[in-house]
Amino acid sequence: MRRALFLLVLLLLAGCGSSSPPEAEPVLPTDAVGGLEATTQPLTADDLAGDFGSDVPVEGFVSGTERVFQGESHDLTRVVSRTLEFESPEAAHAYVDLLRTHVDDLYGAGTTAEPLQEGGRQGYVIDPAACACHRATPALTAALSDGPRVTYLEINGDGATREKLGRLLREAP
């Protein structure tokens, strides 16, 4: 009896420290951007804070997933899809607003952020300042929230248009 009790206590203690990792958040499907290779990875609060630098806190982040599509194309050469979950709708909205208020820091002086609504989500479309580089390609970013979820989508390449951004946003969770 004592041995059985001891084994039961060991089993319970072994289970206390283990927890399954959070499920990956859904992102833009791998077939949404033809011809580009896709890699997917989880995101942490440190990853998001790293986008802004150490002086800007990202509050209420729970989990996230990023899928990056990249390759040679005459259309899009890079697409970044992120799905981020926050503790509350307010925290998700605050993150989207944080992106808007730091567009010059993130994308350069002269960047614009205009209100955007898509599929019940609200946020901004960010149009980075034009680069004077002769090889520069168009880029657009959208950050939208709906409840505690943020959809972040960045497209880059000769085919980066608001219409294409909207089409991909309709496929993104």
Rosetta constraint file for C-alpha pairs under 8 A:
AtomPair CA 1 CA 5 HARMONIC 6.23 0.50
AtomPair CA 2 CA 6 HARMONIC 6.10 0.50
AtomPair CA 3 CA 7 HARMONIC 6.22 0.50
AtomPair CA 4 CA 8 HARMONIC 6.15 0.50
AtomPair CA 5 CA 9 HARMONIC 6.23 0.50
AtomPair CA 6 CA 10 HARMONIC 6.27 0.50
AtomPair CA 7 CA 11 HARMONIC 6.16 0.50
AtomPair CA 8 CA 12 HARMONIC 6.22 0.50
AtomPair CA 9 CA 13 HARMONIC 6.11 0.50
AtomPair CA 10 CA 14 HARMONIC 6.05 0.50
AtomPair CA 11 CA 15 HARMONIC 6.36 0.50
AtomPair CA 12 CA 16 HARMONIC 6.44 0.50
AtomPair CA 13 CA 17 HARMONIC 7.26 0.50
AtomPair CA 14 CA 18 HARMONIC 7.16 0.50
AtomPair CA 15 CA 19 HARMONIC 7.82 0.50
AtomPair CA 22 CA 63 HARMONIC 7.54 0.50
AtomPair CA 24 CA 42 HARMONIC 6.73 0.50
AtomPair CA 24 CA 63 HARMONIC 7.94 0.50
AtomPair CA 24 CA 64 HARMONIC 6.93 0.50
AtomPair CA 24 CA 65 HARMONIC 6.00 0.50
AtomPair CA 25 CA 63 HARMONIC 7.48 0.50
AtomPair CA 25 CA 64 HARMONIC 5.81 0.50
AtomPair CA 25 CA 65 HARMONIC 5.38 0.50
AtomPair CA 25 CA 83 HARMONIC 6.03 0.50
AtomPair CA 25 CA 84 HARMONIC 7.20 0.50
AtomPair CA 25 CA 85 HARMONIC 7.82 0.50
AtomPair CA 26 CA 65 HARMONIC 7.16 0.50
AtomPair CA 26 CA 83 HARMONIC 6.56 0.50
AtomPair CA 26 CA 173 HARMONIC 6.39 0.50
AtomPair CA 27 CA 65 HARMONIC 6.85 0.50
AtomPair CA 27 CA 66 HARMONIC 6.96 0.50
AtomPair CA 27 CA 67 HARMONIC 6.60 0.50
AtomPair CA 27 CA 81 HARMONIC 6.09 0.50
AtomPair CA 27 CA 82 HARMONIC 6.15 0.50
AtomPair CA 27 CA 83 HARMONIC 5.74 0.50
AtomPair CA 27 CA 172 HARMONIC 6.06 0.50
AtomPair CA 27 CA 173 HARMONIC 6.04 0.50
AtomPair CA 28 CA 32 HARMONIC 6.61 0.50
AtomPair CA 28 CA 67 HARMONIC 7.23 0.50
AtomPair CA 28 CA 81 HARMONIC 5.93 0.50
AtomPair CA 28 CA 82 HARMONIC 7.98 0.50
AtomPair CA 28 CA 168 HARMONIC 7.71 0.50
AtomPair CA 28 CA 171 HARMONIC 6.40 0.50
AtomPair CA 28 CA 172 HARMONIC 4.64 0.50
AtomPair CA 28 CA 173 HARMONIC 6.82 0.50
AtomPair CA 29 CA 171 HARMONIC 7.63 0.50
AtomPair CA 29 CA 172 HARMONIC 7.49 0.50
AtomPair CA 30 CA 38 HARMONIC 6.37 0.50
AtomPair CA 32 CA 168 HARMONIC 7.25 0.50
AtomPair CA 32 CA 171 HARMONIC 7.49 0.50
AtomPair CA 33 CA 69 HARMONIC 7.26 0.50
AtomPair CA 33 CA 79 HARMONIC 8.00 0.50
AtomPair CA 35 CA 71 HARMONIC 7.44 0.50
AtomPair CA 35 CA 73 HARMONIC 7.38 0.50
AtomPair CA 36 CA 69 HARMONIC 5.43 0.50
AtomPair CA 36 CA 70 HARMONIC 5.11 0.50
AtomPair CA 36 CA 71 HARMONIC 4.97 0.50
AtomPair CA 36 CA 72 HARMONIC 7.30 0.50
AtomPair CA 36 CA 73 HARMONIC 7.77 0.50
AtomPair CA 36 CA 77 HARMONIC 7.35 0.50
AtomPair CA 36 CA 78 HARMONIC 7.90 0.50
AtomPair CA 37 CA 69 HARMONIC 5.32 0.50
AtomPair CA 37 CA 70 HARMONIC 5.53 0.50
AtomPair CA 37 CA 71 HARMONIC 6.33 0.50
AtomPair CA 38 CA 67 HARMONIC 6.44 0.50
AtomPair CA 38 CA 68 HARMONIC 5.45 0.50
AtomPair CA 38 CA 69 HARMONIC 4.31 0.50
AtomPair CA 38 CA 70 HARMONIC 6.62 0.50
AtomPair CA 39 CA 67 HARMONIC 5.50 0.50
AtomPair CA 39 CA 68 HARMONIC 5.39 0.50
AtomPair CA 39 CA 69 HARMONIC 6.65 0.50
AtomPair CA 40 CA 65 HARMONIC 7.12 0.50
AtomPair CA 40 CA 66 HARMONIC 5.61 0.50
AtomPair CA 40 CA 67 HARMONIC 4.23 0.50
AtomPair CA 40 CA 68 HARMONIC 6.47 0.50
AtomPair CA 41 CA 65 HARMONIC 5.80 0.50
AtomPair CA 41 CA 66 HARMONIC 5.45 0.50
AtomPair CA 41 CA 67 HARMONIC 6.52 0.50
AtomPair CA 42 CA 63 HARMONIC 7.75 0.50
AtomPair CA 42 CA 64 HARMONIC 5.80 0.50
AtomPair CA 42 CA 65 HARMONIC 4.34 0.50
AtomPair CA 42 CA 66 HARMONIC 6.13 0.50
AtomPair CA 43 CA 47 HARMONIC 6.03 0.50
AtomPair CA 43 CA 48 HARMONIC 7.43 0.50
AtomPair CA 43 CA 63 HARMONIC 6.67 0.50
AtomPair CA 43 CA 64 HARMONIC 4.86 0.50
AtomPair CA 43 CA 65 HARMONIC 5.27 0.50
AtomPair CA 43 CA 66 HARMONIC 6.49 0.50
AtomPair CA 44 CA 48 HARMONIC 6.63 0.50
AtomPair CA 44 CA 63 HARMONIC 6.52 0.50
AtomPair CA 44 CA 64 HARMONIC 6.75 0.50
AtomPair CA 45 CA 49 HARMONIC 6.12 0.50
AtomPair CA 45 CA 58 HARMONIC 6.99 0.50
AtomPair CA 45 CA 61 HARMONIC 6.18 0.50
AtomPair CA 45 CA 62 HARMONIC 7.77 0.50
AtomPair CA 45 CA 63 HARMONIC 7.77 0.50
AtomPair CA 46 CA 50 HARMONIC 5.93 0.50
AtomPair CA 47 CA 51 HARMONIC 6.77 0.50
AtomPair CA 48 CA 52 HARMONIC 7.33 0.50
AtomPair CA 48 CA 58 HARMONIC 6.98 0.50
AtomPair CA 49 CA 53 HARMONIC 6.06 0.50
AtomPair CA 49 CA 54 HARMONIC 6.61 0.50
AtomPair CA 49 CA 56 HARMONIC 6.69 0.50
AtomPair CA 49 CA 57 HARMONIC 6.20 0.50
AtomPair CA 49 CA 58 HARMONIC 5.87 0.50
AtomPair CA 50 CA 54 HARMONIC 6.75 0.50
AtomPair CA 51 CA 106 HARMONIC 7.46 0.50
AtomPair CA 52 CA 56 HARMONIC 5.99 0.50
AtomPair CA 52 CA 102 HARMONIC 7.85 0.50
AtomPair CA 52 CA 105 HARMONIC 7.68 0.50
AtomPair CA 52 CA 106 HARMONIC 6.99 0.50
AtomPair CA 58 CA 95 HARMONIC 6.83 0.50
AtomPair CA 59 CA 91 HARMONIC 6.55 0.50
AtomPair CA 59 CA 95 HARMONIC 7.67 0.50
AtomPair CA 60 CA 86 HARMONIC 5.35 0.50
AtomPair CA 60 CA 87 HARMONIC 5.14 0.50
AtomPair CA 60 CA 88 HARMONIC 7.32 0.50
AtomPair CA 60 CA 91 HARMONIC 5.55 0.50
AtomPair CA 60 CA 92 HARMONIC 7.78 0.50
AtomPair CA 61 CA 84 HARMONIC 7.51 0.50
AtomPair CA 61 CA 85 HARMONIC 6.33 0.50
AtomPair CA 61 CA 86 HARMONIC 4.46 0.50
AtomPair CA 61 CA 87 HARMONIC 6.33 0.50
AtomPair CA 61 CA 91 HARMONIC 7.56 0.50
AtomPair CA 61 CA 92 HARMONIC 7.98 0.50
AtomPair CA 62 CA 84 HARMONIC 7.65 0.50
AtomPair CA 62 CA 85 HARMONIC 5.47 0.50
AtomPair CA 62 CA 86 HARMONIC 4.99 0.50
AtomPair CA 62 CA 87 HARMONIC 6.16 0.50
AtomPair CA 63 CA 84 HARMONIC 5.95 0.50
AtomPair CA 63 CA 85 HARMONIC 5.28 0.50
AtomPair CA 63 CA 86 HARMONIC 7.10 0.50
AtomPair CA 64 CA 82 HARMONIC 6.98 0.50
AtomPair CA 64 CA 83 HARMONIC 5.53 0.50
AtomPair CA 64 CA 84 HARMONIC 4.24 0.50
AtomPair CA 64 CA 85 HARMONIC 6.02 0.50
AtomPair CA 65 CA 82 HARMONIC 5.62 0.50
AtomPair CA 65 CA 83 HARMONIC 5.53 0.50
AtomPair CA 65 CA 84 HARMONIC 6.67 0.50
AtomPair CA 66 CA 80 HARMONIC 6.98 0.50
AtomPair CA 66 CA 81 HARMONIC 5.65 0.50
AtomPair CA 66 CA 82 HARMONIC 4.40 0.50
AtomPair CA 66 CA 83 HARMONIC 6.72 0.50
AtomPair CA 67 CA 80 HARMONIC 5.92 0.50
AtomPair CA 67 CA 81 HARMONIC 5.19 0.50
AtomPair CA 67 CA 82 HARMONIC 6.45 0.50
AtomPair CA 68 CA 78 HARMONIC 7.13 0.50
AtomPair CA 68 CA 79 HARMONIC 5.75 0.50
AtomPair CA 68 CA 80 HARMONIC 4.58 0.50
AtomPair CA 68 CA 81 HARMONIC 6.37 0.50
AtomPair CA 69 CA 77 HARMONIC 7.71 0.50
AtomPair CA 69 CA 78 HARMONIC 5.47 0.50
AtomPair CA 69 CA 79 HARMONIC 4.99 0.50
AtomPair CA 69 CA 80 HARMONIC 6.40 0.50
AtomPair CA 70 CA 77 HARMONIC 5.50 0.50
AtomPair CA 70 CA 78 HARMONIC 4.45 0.50
AtomPair CA 70 CA 79 HARMONIC 6.57 0.50
AtomPair CA 71 CA 77 HARMONIC 5.34 0.50
AtomPair CA 71 CA 78 HARMONIC 6.77 0.50
AtomPair CA 72 CA 77 HARMONIC 5.69 0.50
AtomPair CA 73 CA 77 HARMONIC 5.48 0.50
AtomPair CA 73 CA 157 HARMONIC 7.95 0.50
AtomPair CA 74 CA 157 HARMONIC 7.36 0.50
AtomPair CA 74 CA 158 HARMONIC 6.33 0.50
AtomPair CA 74 CA 159 HARMONIC 7.24 0.50
AtomPair CA 75 CA 157 HARMONIC 5.84 0.50
AtomPair CA 75 CA 158 HARMONIC 5.30 0.50
AtomPair CA 75 CA 159 HARMONIC 4.29 0.50
AtomPair CA 75 CA 160 HARMONIC 7.31 0.50
AtomPair CA 76 CA 155 HARMONIC 6.87 0.50
AtomPair CA 76 CA 156 HARMONIC 5.66 0.50
AtomPair CA 76 CA 157 HARMONIC 4.24 0.50
AtomPair CA 76 CA 158 HARMONIC 6.25 0.50
AtomPair CA 76 CA 159 HARMONIC 5.46 0.50
AtomPair CA 76 CA 160 HARMONIC 6.36 0.50
AtomPair CA 77 CA 156 HARMONIC 5.93 0.50
AtomPair CA 77 CA 157 HARMONIC 5.04 0.50
AtomPair CA 78 CA 154 HARMONIC 7.99 0.50
AtomPair CA 78 CA 155 HARMONIC 6.00 0.50
AtomPair CA 78 CA 156 HARMONIC 5.18 0.50
AtomPair CA 78 CA 157 HARMONIC 6.78 0.50
AtomPair CA 79 CA 153 HARMONIC 7.20 0.50
AtomPair CA 79 CA 154 HARMONIC 5.51 0.50
AtomPair CA 79 CA 155 HARMONIC 4.51 0.50
AtomPair CA 79 CA 156 HARMONIC 6.28 0.50
AtomPair CA 80 CA 152 HARMONIC 7.75 0.50
AtomPair CA 80 CA 153 HARMONIC 5.61 0.50
AtomPair CA 80 CA 154 HARMONIC 4.99 0.50
AtomPair CA 80 CA 155 HARMONIC 6.61 0.50
AtomPair CA 81 CA 151 HARMONIC 7.58 0.50
AtomPair CA 81 CA 152 HARMONIC 5.82 0.50
AtomPair CA 81 CA 153 HARMONIC 4.67 0.50
AtomPair CA 81 CA 154 HARMONIC 6.62 0.50
AtomPair CA 81 CA 172 HARMONIC 7.72 0.50
AtomPair CA 82 CA 150 HARMONIC 7.92 0.50
AtomPair CA 82 CA 151 HARMONIC 6.00 0.50
AtomPair CA 82 CA 152 HARMONIC 4.93 0.50
AtomPair CA 82 CA 153 HARMONIC 6.38 0.50
AtomPair CA 83 CA 149 HARMONIC 7.00 0.50
AtomPair CA 83 CA 150 HARMONIC 5.79 0.50
AtomPair CA 83 CA 151 HARMONIC 4.96 0.50
AtomPair CA 83 CA 152 HARMONIC 6.36 0.50
AtomPair CA 83 CA 173 HARMONIC 7.14 0.50
AtomPair CA 84 CA 149 HARMONIC 5.62 0.50
AtomPair CA 84 CA 150 HARMONIC 5.01 0.50
AtomPair CA 84 CA 151 HARMONIC 6.62 0.50
AtomPair CA 84 CA 152 HARMONIC 7.97 0.50
AtomPair CA 85 CA 92 HARMONIC 7.35 0.50
AtomPair CA 85 CA 148 HARMONIC 5.71 0.50
AtomPair CA 85 CA 149 HARMONIC 4.64 0.50
AtomPair CA 85 CA 150 HARMONIC 6.44 0.50
AtomPair CA 86 CA 91 HARMONIC 5.96 0.50
AtomPair CA 86 CA 92 HARMONIC 5.49 0.50
AtomPair CA 86 CA 148 HARMONIC 4.99 0.50
AtomPair CA 86 CA 149 HARMONIC 6.24 0.50
AtomPair CA 86 CA 150 HARMONIC 7.91 0.50
AtomPair CA 87 CA 91 HARMONIC 6.42 0.50
AtomPair CA 87 CA 92 HARMONIC 7.73 0.50
AtomPair CA 87 CA 148 HARMONIC 6.32 0.50
AtomPair CA 88 CA 92 HARMONIC 6.43 0.50
AtomPair CA 88 CA 147 HARMONIC 6.96 0.50
AtomPair CA 88 CA 148 HARMONIC 4.79 0.50
AtomPair CA 89 CA 93 HARMONIC 6.13 0.50
AtomPair CA 89 CA 145 HARMONIC 7.79 0.50
AtomPair CA 89 CA 146 HARMONIC 7.06 0.50
AtomPair CA 89 CA 147 HARMONIC 4.31 0.50
AtomPair CA 89 CA 148 HARMONIC 4.05 0.50
AtomPair CA 89 CA 149 HARMONIC 7.29 0.50
AtomPair CA 90 CA 94 HARMONIC 6.03 0.50
AtomPair CA 90 CA 147 HARMONIC 7.91 0.50
AtomPair CA 90 CA 148 HARMONIC 7.34 0.50
AtomPair CA 91 CA 95 HARMONIC 6.27 0.50
AtomPair CA 91 CA 148 HARMONIC 7.05 0.50
AtomPair CA 92 CA 96 HARMONIC 6.50 0.50
AtomPair CA 92 CA 145 HARMONIC 6.09 0.50
AtomPair CA 92 CA 146 HARMONIC 7.84 0.50
AtomPair CA 92 CA 147 HARMONIC 7.17 0.50
AtomPair CA 92 CA 148 HARMONIC 5.24 0.50
AtomPair CA 92 CA 149 HARMONIC 6.12 0.50
AtomPair CA 92 CA 150 HARMONIC 6.00 0.50
AtomPair CA 93 CA 97 HARMONIC 6.17 0.50
AtomPair CA 93 CA 123 HARMONIC 7.94 0.50
AtomPair CA 93 CA 145 HARMONIC 5.94 0.50
AtomPair CA 93 CA 148 HARMONIC 7.95 0.50
AtomPair CA 93 CA 150 HARMONIC 7.91 0.50
AtomPair CA 94 CA 98 HARMONIC 5.97 0.50
AtomPair CA 95 CA 99 HARMONIC 6.40 0.50
AtomPair CA 96 CA 100 HARMONIC 6.47 0.50
AtomPair CA 96 CA 123 HARMONIC 6.39 0.50
AtomPair CA 96 CA 124 HARMONIC 7.67 0.50
AtomPair CA 96 CA 143 HARMONIC 5.90 0.50
AtomPair CA 96 CA 144 HARMONIC 6.50 0.50
AtomPair CA 96 CA 145 HARMONIC 6.93 0.50
AtomPair CA 96 CA 150 HARMONIC 7.45 0.50
AtomPair CA 97 CA 101 HARMONIC 6.16 0.50
AtomPair CA 97 CA 123 HARMONIC 7.73 0.50
AtomPair CA 98 CA 102 HARMONIC 6.23 0.50
AtomPair CA 99 CA 103 HARMONIC 6.11 0.50
AtomPair CA 99 CA 143 HARMONIC 7.79 0.50
AtomPair CA 100 CA 113 HARMONIC 6.17 0.50
AtomPair CA 100 CA 124 HARMONIC 7.14 0.50
AtomPair CA 100 CA 126 HARMONIC 7.78 0.50
AtomPair CA 102 CA 106 HARMONIC 6.16 0.50
AtomPair CA 103 CA 107 HARMONIC 5.61 0.50
AtomPair CA 103 CA 108 HARMONIC 7.00 0.50
AtomPair CA 103 CA 109 HARMONIC 7.92 0.50
AtomPair CA 103 CA 111 HARMONIC 6.18 0.50
AtomPair CA 103 CA 112 HARMONIC 7.31 0.50
AtomPair CA 103 CA 113 HARMONIC 7.39 0.50
AtomPair CA 103 CA 126 HARMONIC 7.59 0.50
AtomPair CA 103 CA 128 HARMONIC 7.88 0.50
AtomPair CA 104 CA 108 HARMONIC 4.43 0.50
AtomPair CA 104 CA 109 HARMONIC 4.63 0.50
AtomPair CA 104 CA 110 HARMONIC 6.73 0.50
AtomPair CA 104 CA 111 HARMONIC 5.85 0.50
AtomPair CA 105 CA 109 HARMONIC 7.39 0.50
AtomPair CA 107 CA 111 HARMONIC 6.42 0.50
AtomPair CA 107 CA 128 HARMONIC 5.47 0.50
AtomPair CA 107 CA 129 HARMONIC 6.94 0.50
AtomPair CA 108 CA 128 HARMONIC 6.87 0.50
AtomPair CA 108 CA 129 HARMONIC 6.13 0.50
AtomPair CA 109 CA 129 HARMONIC 6.49 0.50
AtomPair CA 110 CA 128 HARMONIC 7.28 0.50
AtomPair CA 110 CA 129 HARMONIC 4.96 0.50
AtomPair CA 111 CA 126 HARMONIC 7.11 0.50
AtomPair CA 111 CA 127 HARMONIC 5.77 0.50
AtomPair CA 111 CA 128 HARMONIC 4.39 0.50
AtomPair CA 111 CA 129 HARMONIC 4.37 0.50
AtomPair CA 112 CA 126 HARMONIC 5.70 0.50
AtomPair CA 112 CA 127 HARMONIC 5.28 0.50
AtomPair CA 112 CA 128 HARMONIC 6.47 0.50
AtomPair CA 112 CA 129 HARMONIC 7.34 0.50
AtomPair CA 113 CA 124 HARMONIC 5.82 0.50
AtomPair CA 113 CA 125 HARMONIC 5.55 0.50
AtomPair CA 113 CA 126 HARMONIC 4.41 0.50
AtomPair CA 113 CA 127 HARMONIC 6.41 0.50
AtomPair CA 114 CA 124 HARMONIC 5.27 0.50
AtomPair CA 114 CA 125 HARMONIC 5.43 0.50
AtomPair CA 114 CA 126 HARMONIC 6.63 0.50
AtomPair CA 115 CA 122 HARMONIC 7.56 0.50
AtomPair CA 115 CA 123 HARMONIC 5.77 0.50
AtomPair CA 115 CA 124 HARMONIC 4.44 0.50
AtomPair CA 115 CA 125 HARMONIC 6.44 0.50
AtomPair CA 116 CA 122 HARMONIC 5.90 0.50
AtomPair CA 116 CA 123 HARMONIC 5.28 0.50
AtomPair CA 116 CA 124 HARMONIC 4.77 0.50
AtomPair CA 116 CA 125 HARMONIC 5.93 0.50
AtomPair CA 116 CA 142 HARMONIC 8.00 0.50
AtomPair CA 116 CA 144 HARMONIC 7.69 0.50
AtomPair CA 117 CA 121 HARMONIC 5.59 0.50
AtomPair CA 117 CA 122 HARMONIC 4.58 0.50
AtomPair CA 117 CA 123 HARMONIC 6.45 0.50
AtomPair CA 117 CA 124 HARMONIC 7.79 0.50
AtomPair CA 117 CA 144 HARMONIC 7.66 0.50
AtomPair CA 118 CA 122 HARMONIC 6.63 0.50
AtomPair CA 118 CA 166 HARMONIC 7.54 0.50
AtomPair CA 118 CA 169 HARMONIC 7.34 0.50
AtomPair CA 118 CA 170 HARMONIC 7.31 0.50
AtomPair CA 119 CA 170 HARMONIC 6.82 0.50
AtomPair CA 120 CA 146 HARMONIC 6.84 0.50
AtomPair CA 121 CA 144 HARMONIC 5.54 0.50
AtomPair CA 121 CA 145 HARMONIC 5.25 0.50
AtomPair CA 121 CA 146 HARMONIC 4.81 0.50
AtomPair CA 122 CA 144 HARMONIC 4.95 0.50
AtomPair CA 122 CA 145 HARMONIC 5.49 0.50
AtomPair CA 122 CA 146 HARMONIC 6.74 0.50
AtomPair CA 123 CA 142 HARMONIC 7.43 0.50
AtomPair CA 123 CA 143 HARMONIC 5.58 0.50
AtomPair CA 123 CA 144 HARMONIC 4.13 0.50
AtomPair CA 123 CA 145 HARMONIC 6.21 0.50
AtomPair CA 124 CA 142 HARMONIC 5.71 0.50
AtomPair CA 124 CA 143 HARMONIC 5.56 0.50
AtomPair CA 124 CA 144 HARMONIC 6.40 0.50
AtomPair CA 125 CA 140 HARMONIC 7.04 0.50
AtomPair CA 125 CA 141 HARMONIC 5.66 0.50
AtomPair CA 125 CA 142 HARMONIC 4.35 0.50
AtomPair CA 125 CA 143 HARMONIC 6.62 0.50
AtomPair CA 126 CA 140 HARMONIC 5.83 0.50
AtomPair CA 126 CA 141 HARMONIC 4.93 0.50
AtomPair CA 126 CA 142 HARMONIC 6.00 0.50
AtomPair CA 127 CA 139 HARMONIC 6.83 0.50
AtomPair CA 127 CA 140 HARMONIC 5.12 0.50
AtomPair CA 127 CA 141 HARMONIC 6.67 0.50
AtomPair CA 128 CA 139 HARMONIC 6.73 0.50
AtomPair CA 128 CA 140 HARMONIC 6.79 0.50
AtomPair CA 130 CA 138 HARMONIC 7.97 0.50
AtomPair CA 131 CA 136 HARMONIC 6.26 0.50
AtomPair CA 132 CA 136 HARMONIC 7.37 0.50
AtomPair CA 137 CA 156 HARMONIC 6.66 0.50
AtomPair CA 137 CA 157 HARMONIC 5.13 0.50
AtomPair CA 137 CA 158 HARMONIC 5.61 0.50
AtomPair CA 138 CA 156 HARMONIC 5.80 0.50
AtomPair CA 138 CA 157 HARMONIC 5.55 0.50
AtomPair CA 138 CA 158 HARMONIC 5.91 0.50
AtomPair CA 138 CA 159 HARMONIC 7.59 0.50
AtomPair CA 138 CA 160 HARMONIC 5.70 0.50
AtomPair CA 138 CA 161 HARMONIC 7.83 0.50
AtomPair CA 139 CA 154 HARMONIC 7.26 0.50
AtomPair CA 139 CA 155 HARMONIC 5.58 0.50
AtomPair CA 139 CA 156 HARMONIC 4.28 0.50
AtomPair CA 139 CA 157 HARMONIC 6.50 0.50
AtomPair CA 139 CA 160 HARMONIC 5.82 0.50
AtomPair CA 139 CA 161 HARMONIC 7.99 0.50
AtomPair CA 140 CA 154 HARMONIC 5.77 0.50
AtomPair CA 140 CA 155 HARMONIC 5.47 0.50
AtomPair CA 140 CA 156 HARMONIC 6.66 0.50
AtomPair CA 140 CA 160 HARMONIC 6.64 0.50
AtomPair CA 140 CA 161 HARMONIC 7.35 0.50
AtomPair CA 140 CA 162 HARMONIC 7.47 0.50
AtomPair CA 140 CA 165 HARMONIC 7.39 0.50
AtomPair CA 141 CA 152 HARMONIC 7.32 0.50
AtomPair CA 141 CA 153 HARMONIC 5.58 0.50
AtomPair CA 141 CA 154 HARMONIC 4.14 0.50
AtomPair CA 141 CA 155 HARMONIC 6.34 0.50
AtomPair CA 141 CA 165 HARMONIC 7.90 0.50
AtomPair CA 142 CA 151 HARMONIC 7.76 0.50
AtomPair CA 142 CA 152 HARMONIC 5.68 0.50
AtomPair CA 142 CA 153 HARMONIC 5.21 0.50
AtomPair CA 142 CA 154 HARMONIC 6.38 0.50
AtomPair CA 142 CA 165 HARMONIC 7.73 0.50
AtomPair CA 143 CA 150 HARMONIC 6.84 0.50
AtomPair CA 143 CA 151 HARMONIC 5.75 0.50
AtomPair CA 143 CA 152 HARMONIC 4.49 0.50
AtomPair CA 143 CA 153 HARMONIC 6.58 0.50
AtomPair CA 144 CA 150 HARMONIC 5.54 0.50
AtomPair CA 144 CA 151 HARMONIC 5.24 0.50
AtomPair CA 144 CA 152 HARMONIC 6.54 0.50
AtomPair CA 145 CA 149 HARMONIC 5.62 0.50
AtomPair CA 145 CA 150 HARMONIC 4.33 0.50
AtomPair CA 145 CA 151 HARMONIC 6.24 0.50
AtomPair CA 146 CA 150 HARMONIC 6.58 0.50
AtomPair CA 151 CA 172 HARMONIC 7.24 0.50
AtomPair CA 151 CA 173 HARMONIC 6.75 0.50
AtomPair CA 153 CA 165 HARMONIC 7.77 0.50
AtomPair CA 153 CA 169 HARMONIC 7.18 0.50
AtomPair CA 154 CA 165 HARMONIC 8.00 0.50
AtomPair CA 155 CA 160 HARMONIC 5.90 0.50
AtomPair CA 155 CA 165 HARMONIC 6.96 0.50
AtomPair CA 156 CA 160 HARMONIC 5.53 0.50
AtomPair CA 159 CA 164 HARMONIC 7.58 0.50
AtomPair CA 160 CA 164 HARMONIC 6.45 0.50
AtomPair CA 160 CA 165 HARMONIC 7.08 0.50
AtomPair CA 161 CA 165 HARMONIC 6.18 0.50
AtomPair CA 162 CA 166 HARMONIC 6.04 0.50
AtomPair CA 163 CA 167 HARMONIC 6.25 0.50
AtomPair CA 164 CA 168 HARMONIC 6.23 0.50
AtomPair CA 165 CA 169 HARMONIC 6.06 0.50
AtomPair CA 166 CA 170 HARMONIC 6.28 0.50
AtomPair CA 167 CA 171 HARMONIC 6.81 0.50
AtomPair CA 168 CA 172 HARMONIC 6.22 0.50
AtomPair CA 169 CA 173 HARMONIC 7.86 0.50
